[in-house]
Amino acid sequence: MQRCPFCGWPDDDPVTTVSVHPTPSGVTMWTRCVCGSLQTRVLRGSRAVICARSRPADQAAPTV
Ligand SMILES: [Zn+2]
């Protein structure tokens, strides 16, 4: 099982689902880890593949 490289949280157990976007190639899902790291997941069938991951919130540049 993959784990968050920042806090070790299991990737299979996303803490917060930020948003879900259906696309022609599958469903894109944004989730946030307990450490604040944003993850972009693409659902392929029943599997969610993490294709991008931000740094934890306390290290990321302020965007909002
Ligand atoms: Zn984390």
PDB file of the backbone (N, CA, C, O) and the ligand in Angstrom, with CONECT records:
HET     ZN  A 101       1
ATOM      1  N   MET A   1       0.853  -1.199   0.000  1.00  0.00           N
ATOM      2  CA  MET A   1       0.000   0.000   0.000  1.00  0.00           C
ATOM      3  C   MET A   1       0.886   1.247   0.000  1.00  0.00           C
ATOM      4  O   MET A   1       1.900   1.310   0.695  1.00  0.00           O
ATOM      5  N   GLN A   2       0.481   2.225  -0.790  1.00  0.00           N
ATOM      6  CA  GLN A   2       1.213   3.484  -0.796  1.00  0.00           C
ATOM      7  C   GLN A   2       0.862   4.295   0.447  1.00  0.00           C
ATOM      8  O   GLN A   2      -0.239   4.201   0.989  1.00  0.00           O
ATOM      9  N   ARG A   3       1.819   5.081   0.872  1.00  0.00           N
ATOM     10  CA  ARG A   3       1.577   5.961   2.005  1.00  0.00           C
ATOM     11  C   ARG A   3       2.028   7.376   1.666  1.00  0.00           C
ATOM     12  O   ARG A   3       2.875   7.584   0.797  1.00  0.00           O
ATOM     13  N   CYS A   4       1.450   8.333   2.363  1.00  0.00           N
ATOM     14  CA  CYS A   4       1.863   9.710   2.187  1.00  0.00           C
ATOM     15  C   CYS A   4       3.336   9.837   2.559  1.00  0.00           C
ATOM     16  O   CYS A   4       3.734   9.413   3.643  1.00  0.00           O
ATOM     17  N   PRO A   5       4.156  10.416   1.671  1.00  0.00           N
ATOM     18  CA  PRO A   5       5.582  10.556   1.960  1.00  0.00           C
ATOM     19  C   PRO A   5       5.865  11.582   3.055  1.00  0.00           C
ATOM     20  O   PRO A   5       6.980  11.650   3.572  1.00  0.00           O
ATOM     21  N   PHE A   6       4.863  12.374   3.405  1.00  0.00           N
ATOM     22  CA  PHE A   6       5.075  13.451   4.378  1.00  0.00           C
ATOM     23  C   PHE A   6       4.695  13.023   5.793  1.00  0.00           C
ATOM     24  O   PHE A   6       5.375  13.378   6.756  1.00  0.00           O
ATOM     25  N   CYS A   7       3.607  12.258   5.919  1.00  0.00           N
ATOM     26  CA  CYS A   7       3.145  11.915   7.267  1.00  0.00           C
ATOM     27  C   CYS A   7       2.904  10.418   7.426  1.00  0.00           C
ATOM     28  O   CYS A   7       2.649   9.954   8.538  1.00  0.00           O
ATOM     29  N   GLY A   8       2.981   9.648   6.331  1.00  0.00           N
ATOM     30  CA  GLY A   8       2.851   8.207   6.447  1.00  0.00           C
ATOM     31  C   GLY A   8       1.417   7.710   6.464  1.00  0.00           C
ATOM     32  O   GLY A   8       1.170   6.526   6.693  1.00  0.00           O
ATOM     33  N   TRP A   9       0.469   8.611   6.221  1.00  0.00           N
ATOM     34  CA  TRP A   9      -0.938   8.202   6.216  1.00  0.00           C
ATOM     35  C   TRP A   9      -1.197   7.289   5.011  1.00  0.00           C
ATOM     36  O   TRP A   9      -0.691   7.559   3.922  1.00  0.00           O
ATOM     37  N   PRO A  10      -1.982   6.208   5.187  1.00  0.00           N
ATOM     38  CA  PRO A  10      -2.254   5.325   4.047  1.00  0.00           C
ATOM     39  C   PRO A  10      -3.021   6.049   2.953  1.00  0.00           C
ATOM     40  O   PRO A  10      -4.041   6.683   3.226  1.00  0.00           O
ATOM     41  N   ASP A  11      -2.543   5.962   1.722  1.00  0.00           N
ATOM     42  CA  ASP A  11      -3.209   6.634   0.606  1.00  0.00           C
ATOM     43  C   ASP A  11      -4.592   6.059   0.338  1.00  0.00           C
ATOM     44  O   ASP A  11      -5.444   6.735  -0.239  1.00  0.00           O
ATOM     45  N   ASP A  12      -4.821   4.826   0.750  1.00  0.00           N
ATOM     46  CA  ASP A  12      -6.114   4.202   0.500  1.00  0.00           C
ATOM     47  C   ASP A  12      -7.209   4.750   1.398  1.00  0.00           C
ATOM     48  O   ASP A  12      -8.380   4.415   1.218  1.00  0.00           O
ATOM     49  N   ASP A  13      -6.847   5.589   2.365  1.00  0.00           N
ATOM     50  CA  ASP A  13      -7.819   6.085   3.337  1.00  0.00           C
ATOM     51  C   ASP A  13      -7.809   7.610   3.341  1.00  0.00           C
ATOM     52  O   ASP A  13      -7.400   8.226   4.325  1.00  0.00           O
ATOM     53  N   PRO A  14      -8.260   8.225   2.237  1.00  0.00           N
ATOM     54  CA  PRO A  14      -8.208   9.685   2.153  1.00  0.00           C
ATOM     55  C   PRO A  14      -9.039  10.334   3.254  1.00  0.00           C
ATOM     56  O   PRO A  14     -10.147   9.893   3.560  1.00  0.00           O
ATOM     57  N   VAL A  15      -8.489  11.376   3.835  1.00  0.00           N
ATOM     58  CA  VAL A  15      -9.129  12.024   4.973  1.00  0.00           C
ATOM     59  C   VAL A  15     -10.252  12.940   4.512  1.00  0.00           C
ATOM     60  O   VAL A  15     -11.365  12.886   5.036  1.00  0.00           O
ATOM     61  N   THR A  16      -9.955  13.776   3.533  1.00  0.00           N
ATOM     62  CA  THR A  16     -10.929  14.751   3.053  1.00  0.00           C
ATOM     63  C   THR A  16     -11.006  14.684   1.535  1.00  0.00           C
ATOM     64  O   THR A  16      -9.986  14.775   0.853  1.00  0.00           O
ATOM     65  N   THR A  17     -12.204  14.526   1.011  1.00  0.00           N
ATOM     66  CA  THR A  17     -12.388  14.631  -0.433  1.00  0.00           C
ATOM     67  C   THR A  17     -12.740  16.075  -0.748  1.00  0.00           C
ATOM     68  O   THR A  17     -13.784  16.572  -0.328  1.00  0.00           O
ATOM     69  N   VAL A  18     -11.873  16.739  -1.483  1.00  0.00           N
ATOM     70  CA  VAL A  18     -12.054  18.158  -1.765  1.00  0.00           C
ATOM     71  C   VAL A  18     -13.055  18.345  -2.898  1.00  0.00           C
ATOM     72  O   VAL A  18     -13.988  19.140  -2.780  1.00  0.00           O
ATOM     73  N   SER A  19     -12.863  17.614  -3.999  1.00  0.00           N
ATOM     74  CA  SER A  19     -13.780  17.718  -5.119  1.00  0.00           C
ATOM     75  C   SER A  19     -13.632  16.510  -6.027  1.00  0.00           C
ATOM     76  O   SER A  19     -12.615  15.817  -6.003  1.00  0.00           O
ATOM     77  N   VAL A  20     -14.659  16.271  -6.825  1.00  0.00           N
ATOM     78  CA  VAL A  20     -14.670  15.138  -7.751  1.00  0.00           C
ATOM     79  C   VAL A  20     -15.105  15.649  -9.115  1.00  0.00           C
ATOM     80  O   VAL A  20     -16.139  16.304  -9.236  1.00  0.00           O
ATOM     81  N   HIS A  21     -14.324  15.352 -10.133  1.00  0.00           N
ATOM     82  CA  HIS A  21     -14.620  15.837 -11.471  1.00  0.00           C
ATOM     83  C   HIS A  21     -14.663  14.684 -12.466  1.00  0.00           C
ATOM     84  O   HIS A  21     -13.634  14.064 -12.737  1.00  0.00           O
ATOM     85  N   PRO A  22     -15.829  14.390 -13.007  1.00  0.00           N
ATOM     86  CA  PRO A  22     -15.885  13.378 -14.073  1.00  0.00           C
ATOM     87  C   PRO A  22     -15.252  13.923 -15.347  1.00  0.00           C
ATOM     88  O   PRO A  22     -15.553  15.043 -15.761  1.00  0.00           O
ATOM     89  N   THR A  23     -14.386  13.145 -15.965  1.00  0.00           N
ATOM     90  CA  THR A  23     -13.776  13.538 -17.234  1.00  0.00           C
ATOM     91  C   THR A  23     -13.946  12.385 -18.218  1.00  0.00           C
ATOM     92  O   THR A  23     -14.266  11.267 -17.815  1.00  0.00           O
ATOM     93  N   PRO A  24     -13.734  12.653 -19.509  1.00  0.00           N
ATOM     94  CA  PRO A  24     -13.884  11.575 -20.501  1.00  0.00           C
ATOM     95  C   PRO A  24     -12.973  10.384 -20.229  1.00  0.00           C
ATOM     96  O   PRO A  24     -13.310   9.256 -20.587  1.00  0.00           O
ATOM     97  N   SER A  25     -11.836  10.619 -19.607  1.00  0.00           N
ATOM     98  CA  SER A  25     -10.896   9.521 -19.381  1.00  0.00           C
ATOM     99  C   SER A  25     -11.039   8.903 -17.998  1.00  0.00           C
ATOM    100  O   SER A  25     -10.269   8.014 -17.635  1.00  0.00           O
ATOM    101  N   GLY A  26     -12.013   9.363 -17.228  1.00  0.00           N
ATOM    102  CA  GLY A  26     -12.185   8.814 -15.884  1.00  0.00           C
ATOM    103  C   GLY A  26     -12.583   9.902 -14.920  1.00  0.00           C
ATOM    104  O   GLY A  26     -12.843  11.037 -15.321  1.00  0.00           O
ATOM    105  N   VAL A  27     -12.631   9.559 -13.650  1.00  0.00           N
ATOM    106  CA  VAL A  27     -13.018  10.530 -12.634  1.00  0.00           C
ATOM    107  C   VAL A  27     -11.774  11.047 -11.942  1.00  0.00           C
ATOM    108  O   VAL A  27     -10.964  10.270 -11.436  1.00  0.00           O
ATOM    109  N   THR A  28     -11.625  12.361 -11.922  1.00  0.00           N
ATOM    110  CA  THR A  28     -10.517  12.969 -11.209  1.00  0.00           C
ATOM    111  C   THR A  28     -11.008  13.417  -9.835  1.00  0.00           C
ATOM    112  O   THR A  28     -12.049  14.060  -9.709  1.00  0.00           O
ATOM    113  N   MET A  29     -10.244  13.066  -8.822  1.00  0.00           N
ATOM    114  CA  MET A  29     -10.649  13.331  -7.450  1.00  0.00           C
ATOM    115  C   MET A  29      -9.521  14.067  -6.732  1.00  0.00           C
ATOM    116  O   MET A  29      -8.360  13.665  -6.798  1.00  0.00           O
ATOM    117  N   TRP A  30      -9.875  15.134  -6.057  1.00  0.00           N
ATOM    118  CA  TRP A  30      -8.891  15.852  -5.240  1.00  0.00           C
ATOM    119  C   TRP A  30      -9.154  15.513  -3.787  1.00  0.00           C
ATOM    120  O   TRP A  30     -10.278  15.638  -3.301  1.00  0.00           O
ATOM    121  N   THR A  31      -8.099  15.079  -3.095  1.00  0.00           N
ATOM    122  CA  THR A  31      -8.245  14.763  -1.683  1.00  0.00           C
ATOM    123  C   THR A  31      -7.155  15.477  -0.894  1.00  0.00           C
ATOM    124  O   THR A  31      -6.120  15.857  -1.440  1.00  0.00           O
ATOM    125  N   ARG A  32      -7.405  15.653   0.393  1.00  0.00           N
ATOM    126  CA  ARG A  32      -6.416  16.303   1.246  1.00  0.00           C
ATOM    127  C   ARG A  32      -6.070  15.358   2.387  1.00  0.00           C
ATOM    128  O   ARG A  32      -6.956  14.800   3.033  1.00  0.00           O
ATOM    129  N   CYS A  33      -4.800  15.187   2.624  1.00  0.00           N
ATOM    130  CA  CYS A  33      -4.303  14.313   3.673  1.00  0.00           C
ATOM    131  C   CYS A  33      -4.412  15.011   5.029  1.00  0.00           C
ATOM    132  O   CYS A  33      -4.686  16.209   5.097  1.00  0.00           O
ATOM    133  N   VAL A  34      -4.197  14.254   6.107  1.00  0.00           N
ATOM    134  CA  VAL A  34      -4.201  14.859   7.444  1.00  0.00           C
ATOM    135  C   VAL A  34      -3.121  15.923   7.579  1.00  0.00           C
ATOM    136  O   VAL A  34      -3.268  16.856   8.369  1.00  0.00           O
ATOM    137  N   CYS A  35      -2.033  15.794   6.815  1.00  0.00           N
ATOM    138  CA  CYS A  35      -0.939  16.752   6.928  1.00  0.00           C
ATOM    139  C   CYS A  35      -1.182  17.979   6.049  1.00  0.00           C
ATOM    140  O   CYS A  35      -0.398  18.927   6.081  1.00  0.00           O
ATOM    141  N   GLY A  36      -2.263  17.967   5.265  1.00  0.00           N
ATOM    142  CA  GLY A  36      -2.571  19.120   4.436  1.00  0.00           C
ATOM    143  C   GLY A  36      -2.117  18.967   2.996  1.00  0.00           C
ATOM    144  O   GLY A  36      -2.340  19.864   2.183  1.00  0.00           O
ATOM    145  N   SER A  37      -1.490  17.859   2.666  1.00  0.00           N
ATOM    146  CA  SER A  37      -1.025  17.623   1.300  1.00  0.00           C
ATOM    147  C   SER A  37      -2.208  17.339   0.388  1.00  0.00           C
ATOM    148  O   SER A  37      -3.023  16.459   0.666  1.00  0.00           O
ATOM    149  N   LEU A  38      -2.293  18.089  -0.701  1.00  0.00           N
ATOM    150  CA  LEU A  38      -3.359  17.861  -1.682  1.00  0.00           C
ATOM    151  C   LEU A  38      -2.936  16.736  -2.625  1.00  0.00           C
ATOM    152  O   LEU A  38      -1.786  16.681  -3.060  1.00  0.00           O
ATOM    153  N   GLN A  39      -3.859  15.859  -2.929  1.00  0.00           N
ATOM    154  CA  GLN A  39      -3.557  14.763  -3.848  1.00  0.00           C
ATOM    155  C   GLN A  39      -4.546  14.767  -4.998  1.00  0.00           C
ATOM    156  O   GLN A  39      -5.743  14.970  -4.793  1.00  0.00           O
ATOM    157  N   THR A  40      -4.057  14.546  -6.194  1.00  0.00           N
ATOM    158  CA  THR A  40      -4.919  14.365  -7.348  1.00  0.00           C
ATOM    159  C   THR A  40      -4.981  12.881  -7.666  1.00  0.00           C
ATOM    160  O   THR A  40      -3.963  12.248  -7.949  1.00  0.00           O
ATOM    161  N   ARG A  41      -6.186  12.337  -7.616  1.00  0.00           N
ATOM    162  CA  ARG A  41      -6.354  10.912  -7.907  1.00  0.00           C
ATOM    163  C   ARG A  41      -7.199  10.760  -9.154  1.00  0.00           C
ATOM    164  O   ARG A  41      -8.134  11.529  -9.378  1.00  0.00           O
ATOM    165  N   VAL A  42      -6.873   9.775  -9.959  1.00  0.00           N
ATOM    166  CA  VAL A  42      -7.700   9.438 -11.110  1.00  0.00           C
ATOM    167  C   VAL A  42      -8.267   8.050 -10.865  1.00  0.00           C
ATOM    168  O   VAL A  42      -7.523   7.086 -10.679  1.00  0.00           O
ATOM    169  N   LEU A  43      -9.585   7.957 -10.865  1.00  0.00           N
ATOM    170  CA  LEU A  43     -10.226   6.671 -10.643  1.00  0.00           C
ATOM    171  C   LEU A  43     -10.247   5.885 -11.949  1.00  0.00           C
ATOM    172  O   LEU A  43     -10.799   6.337 -12.951  1.00  0.00           O
ATOM    173  N   ARG A  44      -9.645   4.718 -11.922  1.00  0.00           N
ATOM    174  CA  ARG A  44      -9.682   3.818 -13.078  1.00  0.00           C
ATOM    175  C   ARG A  44     -10.366   2.542 -12.605  1.00  0.00           C
ATOM    176  O   ARG A  44      -9.757   1.711 -11.932  1.00  0.00           O
ATOM    177  N   GLY A  45     -11.640   2.395 -12.965  1.00  0.00           N
ATOM    178  CA  GLY A  45     -12.398   1.279 -12.429  1.00  0.00           C
ATOM    179  C   GLY A  45     -12.561   1.478 -10.937  1.00  0.00           C
ATOM    180  O   GLY A  45     -13.060   2.515 -10.502  1.00  0.00           O
ATOM    181  N   SER A  46     -12.151   0.510 -10.154  1.00  0.00           N
ATOM    182  CA  SER A  46     -12.291   0.612  -8.714  1.00  0.00           C
ATOM    183  C   SER A  46     -11.000   1.090  -8.063  1.00  0.00           C
ATOM    184  O   SER A  46     -10.929   1.236  -6.843  1.00  0.00           O
ATOM    185  N   ARG A  47      -9.980   1.332  -8.885  1.00  0.00           N
ATOM    186  CA  ARG A  47      -8.697   1.752  -8.338  1.00  0.00           C
ATOM    187  C   ARG A  47      -8.511   3.256  -8.485  1.00  0.00           C
ATOM    188  O   ARG A  47      -8.835   3.828  -9.526  1.00  0.00           O
ATOM    189  N   ALA A  48      -7.992   3.889  -7.450  1.00  0.00           N
ATOM    190  CA  ALA A  48      -7.652   5.306  -7.523  1.00  0.00           C
ATOM    191  C   ALA A  48      -6.140   5.424  -7.622  1.00  0.00           C
ATOM    192  O   ALA A  48      -5.408   4.992  -6.732  1.00  0.00           O
ATOM    193  N   VAL A  49      -5.686   6.016  -8.720  1.00  0.00           N
ATOM    194  CA  VAL A  49      -4.257   6.176  -8.930  1.00  0.00           C
ATOM    195  C   VAL A  49      -3.890   7.620  -8.620  1.00  0.00           C
ATOM    196  O   VAL A  49      -4.450   8.550  -9.200  1.00  0.00           O
ATOM    197  N   ILE A  50      -2.952   7.801  -7.707  1.00  0.00           N
ATOM    198  CA  ILE A  50      -2.513   9.154  -7.375  1.00  0.00           C
ATOM    199  C   ILE A  50      -1.527   9.616  -8.438  1.00  0.00           C
ATOM    200  O   ILE A  50      -0.484   8.998  -8.646  1.00  0.00           O
ATOM    201  N   CYS A  51      -1.872  10.713  -9.107  1.00  0.00           N
ATOM    202  CA  CYS A  51      -1.011  11.174 -10.194  1.00  0.00           C
ATOM    203  C   CYS A  51      -0.298  12.470  -9.832  1.00  0.00           C
ATOM    204  O   CYS A  51       0.611  12.889 -10.549  1.00  0.00           O
ATOM    205  N   ALA A  52      -0.686  13.108  -8.744  1.00  0.00           N
ATOM    206  CA  ALA A  52       0.014  14.305  -8.318  1.00  0.00           C
ATOM    207  C   ALA A  52      -0.200  14.485  -6.830  1.00  0.00           C
ATOM    208  O   ALA A  52      -1.215  14.066  -6.274  1.00  0.00           O
ATOM    209  N   ARG A  53       0.774  15.114  -6.196  1.00  0.00           N
ATOM    210  CA  ARG A  53       0.694  15.294  -4.750  1.00  0.00           C
ATOM    211  C   ARG A  53       1.414  16.582  -4.390  1.00  0.00           C
ATOM    212  O   ARG A  53       2.550  16.805  -4.809  1.00  0.00           O
ATOM    213  N   SER A  54       0.756  17.423  -3.618  1.00  0.00           N
ATOM    214  CA  SER A  54       1.409  18.656  -3.211  1.00  0.00           C
ATOM    215  C   SER A  54       2.119  18.428  -1.884  1.00  0.00           C
ATOM    216  O   SER A  54       1.989  17.379  -1.252  1.00  0.00           O
ATOM    217  N   ARG A  55       2.866  19.437  -1.490  1.00  0.00           N
ATOM    218  CA  ARG A  55       3.509  19.350  -0.189  1.00  0.00           C
ATOM    219  C   ARG A  55       2.488  19.660   0.905  1.00  0.00           C
ATOM    220  O   ARG A  55       1.417  20.194   0.614  1.00  0.00           O
ATOM    221  N   PRO A  56       2.806  19.331   2.161  1.00  0.00           N
ATOM    222  CA  PRO A  56       1.879  19.648   3.254  1.00  0.00           C
ATOM    223  C   PRO A  56       1.568  21.142   3.296  1.00  0.00           C
ATOM    224  O   PRO A  56       2.350  21.965   2.819  1.00  0.00           O
ATOM    225  N   ALA A  57       0.413  21.481   3.873  1.00  0.00           N
ATOM    226  CA  ALA A  57      -0.086  22.843   3.843  1.00  0.00           C
ATOM    227  C   ALA A  57       0.886  23.827   4.475  1.00  0.00           C
ATOM    228  O   ALA A  57       1.013  24.961   4.013  1.00  0.00           O
ATOM    229  N   ASP A  58       1.570  23.400   5.529  1.00  0.00           N
ATOM    230  CA  ASP A  58       2.425  24.358   6.244  1.00  0.00           C
ATOM    231  C   ASP A  58       3.719  24.644   5.480  1.00  0.00           C
ATOM    232  O   ASP A  58       4.493  25.519   5.868  1.00  0.00           O
ATOM    233  N   GLN A  59       3.952  23.897   4.382  1.00  0.00           N
ATOM    234  CA  GLN A  59       5.142  24.165   3.581  1.00  0.00           C
ATOM    235  C   GLN A  59       4.783  24.746   2.214  1.00  0.00           C
ATOM    236  O   GLN A  59       5.652  25.247   1.500  1.00  0.00           O
ATOM    237  N   ALA A  60       3.521  24.677   1.860  1.00  0.00           N
ATOM    238  CA  ALA A  60       3.115  25.138   0.538  1.00  0.00           C
ATOM    239  C   ALA A  60       3.027  26.656   0.516  1.00  0.00           C
ATOM    240  O   ALA A  60       2.783  27.298   1.538  1.00  0.00           O
ATOM    241  N   ALA A  61       3.226  27.205  -0.650  1.00  0.00           N
ATOM    242  CA  ALA A  61       3.078  28.645  -0.801  1.00  0.00           C
ATOM    243  C   ALA A  61       1.610  29.015  -0.675  1.00  0.00           C
ATOM    244  O   ALA A  61       0.752  28.297  -1.190  1.00  0.00           O
ATOM    245  N   PRO A  62       1.304  30.104  -0.011  1.00  0.00           N
ATOM    246  CA  PRO A  62      -0.096  30.517   0.128  1.00  0.00           C
ATOM    247  C   PRO A  62      -0.695  30.860  -1.229  1.00  0.00           C
ATOM    248  O   PRO A  62      -0.116  31.630  -1.995  1.00  0.00           O
ATOM    249  N   THR A  63      -1.856  30.284  -1.522  1.00  0.00           N
ATOM    250  CA  THR A  63      -2.481  30.509  -2.817  1.00  0.00           C
ATOM    251  C   THR A  63      -3.849  31.146  -2.679  1.00  0.00           C
ATOM    252  O   THR A  63      -4.392  31.655  -3.660  1.00  0.00           O
ATOM    253  N   VAL A  64      -4.417  31.130  -1.485  1.00  0.00           N
ATOM    254  CA  VAL A  64      -5.767  31.676  -1.303  1.00  0.00           C
ATOM    255  C   VAL A  64      -5.702  32.838  -0.310  1.00  0.00           C
ATOM    256  O   VAL A  64      -6.727  33.449  -0.007  1.00  0.00           O
TER     257      VAL A  64
HETATM  258 ZN    ZN A 101       0.092  13.259   4.637  1.00  0.00          ZN2+
END
